[in-house]
């Protein structure tokens, strides 16, 4: 009996966690603010308590709902109030600009120069004299603005006007035709089947992924059952 109660409590906590995560939005799985981070850990801990401490199931459920509600209300509040948003999330900090390092902002952001230089190198800049500005964002990442002469040339710099690229649609996924996506491209199954035959595909089951761009170009990736034996990383 206790085993069944444990199973029921565990399933219930997973379901409630899922719906709370849906209500709290994608910010819970993207870059977290300090409050979101603390709130996420707390809700997870309560869910574990709900699954293992059956005597306090109702109390744990109420606690989860309270924490989830606080997160939702705070999300709504920060979307409507700039003052609250700045209080909760903070402001971006300028760490470096025009060859000047701002030590107080480094200290305020709890960063040292080694961390800053590491993130600069990860972004492809190995010397500060390549950079015009460095900003510490609210999510803890650095935004780097290179000097004009250091940034890559763009088509606009070369007075070129290339055609605008659009998103590529997945028209076949794991052997299944994605009908809505195929309709979005303006194509139909007859066209798709012909394209697959042209790519030496005898059955839709052979296709792991097929994509179609705005020009009607289809790219097919067949399923393979042979393991990769070469290890190029050792």
N, C-alpha and C positions, 0 to 999 in steps of 0.2 A: 504493500500500500504506500509506504513512504517513497519507494522507488518511483511509482507512478506520479506521486505528488511532486517529486523533484523534476521529473520529465515535464510535467504540466507547467510548473513554475518557470523552468528554463525556456520552454517554447514561448510562454507568455512574455517573458522579459525580452526575448529577441524580437517578437512582434511589436511590442511597445517601443523598443529602441528604434526599430525601422521607421515607424510612423513619426516618432519624435524627430528623427533625423530628416525625414521628408519635410516636416513642418518648419524646422529650423533652417532649411535651405542648404545650398551647395557650399556656403562659406564654411561649414563644418568639415568639408573634405578638401578645401582649398587652403590658402594661406590663412592661418588662424590669428585672430587678435588675442591679446592676453586673456580677456574674459572668455572668449570662445574656447581657448585651450583648457583653462581651469574648469569651465562648465562641462566640456566633453569628458574630461577625466572623471569628474564627480558623477555624472550620469552613468558612465560605464561602471564605476565602482558600486553604485546603488543597484544597477541591474544584476551584477554578480551577487550582491547581498540578497536580492530578491530570489535568485535561483537557488541559493544554498541555505538561507535562513528562513525556513517555511513559516516559522511562528510570526515573523514580522513582514509577511508578504504585502499586506495592505498598507502598512506604514512605508515600505520601500516604494510601492506604487505611487503613493501620494507624493513622496519626496521627488521621484522622477518627474512627475507631472509638474510639480512646482518649479524645479530647475529648468525643465523644458519651456515652461510658460515664461519664466524670467528671460531666457535667451531670446524667445520670439518677441516679447515686448521690447527688449533692449534693441533688437534688430530693427523693429518698426520705429522706435524712438530715434535711433541714430540716422535713419533714412530721412527723418523729418526735421531734425534739429542739428544744425552745424555745431553749436556749442557742445551738445551731448556727444556728438561724433568725435570732436576733437578731444574731449575729456576721456572718452573710452579708448579711442584708437591712437590718440596722440597726433603729432604733426611731423611731417618729413623734416629731416635735419640736413642742412648743407654742410658737408664735411670738408669739401675742397672746392675752390673756385678761383680761376685766374691765378694759378700758381701759389695760392695761399691755403694752408691747412688750418682748420679751425679746431684747436685742441679742446676747447670747452664743449663743442658739439660731439667730438669723439668721446669724451668722458661721459656726456649726457646719454649718449647712445650705448654706453658700456662696450665700446670697441677699442681695440688697440691697432696700431699701424700694421702689424703682421696680418691681422684679419682683413683689413682693408686691402692691402696689397695682394693677398691671396685671391680675394674676390675680383680684383682688377685683372689678375692673370687669368682667372677662369673666364673672364669676358674678352680675353685676347689682348689686353694692354699690359705690357711688361715694364713700362716706365711712366711715371706721373706726368712727364712733359708731353705725353701723347694726349693727355686728358684736360678738358676745360673744366668740367664740374663733376662732382660725386655727391649724390644725395642718398641718405639713408631713409628708405621708405618705411611706412607703418608696419609692413609685414616682415621687416628685418633684412630685406634684400637691398643691395645697392643698385641705384640707377646711375649709369655712367654716360656722360655726354663727351664724346671725343672732340678734339680740336678739328676745325674744318678741314685742315690739310691731312688729317689722319684718318678721317672717315672714308669708307669705300665710296667710289664714284657711283652715282645713280643715273638711270636713263635721263632724268631731268637735267643733270649736270652736262650730259652729252647731247642735249637737245633732241632726244629720241622720244617717241611716243608709242611704246609697245602696246599691243592689245591687252585689255584687262583680263586677267585670269580669274576663273571662278572656282567654286568648290567642286571637287570630284565626287560623284555619286557611286556608292556601292550598289551594283545591280545584281550581283550574286554573292552570297555569303554562306560559306560552309555547305555548299551544295544546294542552297535554297535561293530561288529567284525573289529578289526584294521588289515586289510589284509596285509599291508606292514610289520607290526611288526610280524605278524604270519609267514610270509614268511621268515623273518630274523631269526626266531628260528629254521627254517628247518621243521616246521610242516605244516599241512593243515587243512582245515575245518572239514574233516571227523574225524581226530584225536581230534580236539578241541571239537566237538560235543560229542564224546565219553567221554572225560574228564569231560565235563559239566554234562552229564548224571550220571557219577560215583559220582559227587558231588551233586546229587539230584536236578539238575536244569532241569526243564521241557521245558523252553523257554528261548531264549537268552535275551528276554526283562526283565527277572528276575534279570539279572546280572548288578550290578553297576560297578564292576571292577574285571577283571581276569588277573593275571600276570603269566608269564612263565619264569623260570630261565634256566641257561645253561644246567642243567641236565634234562630238560623236566618236572620239577615239576611245577604243576599248582596250584595256590592259587585263590580261588573264594570268592568274597564278594558280597552277594546278596543285592538287594534293600530292604529297610525296610521302612514301612510307619507309624510305631509306634513311637511317640516322646519319647525321654529319659526323664523319670520323676524323676529319682534320681539326686540330686544335691550334688556332693561330695565335692564341693569347698566352701560351706557355713557352 
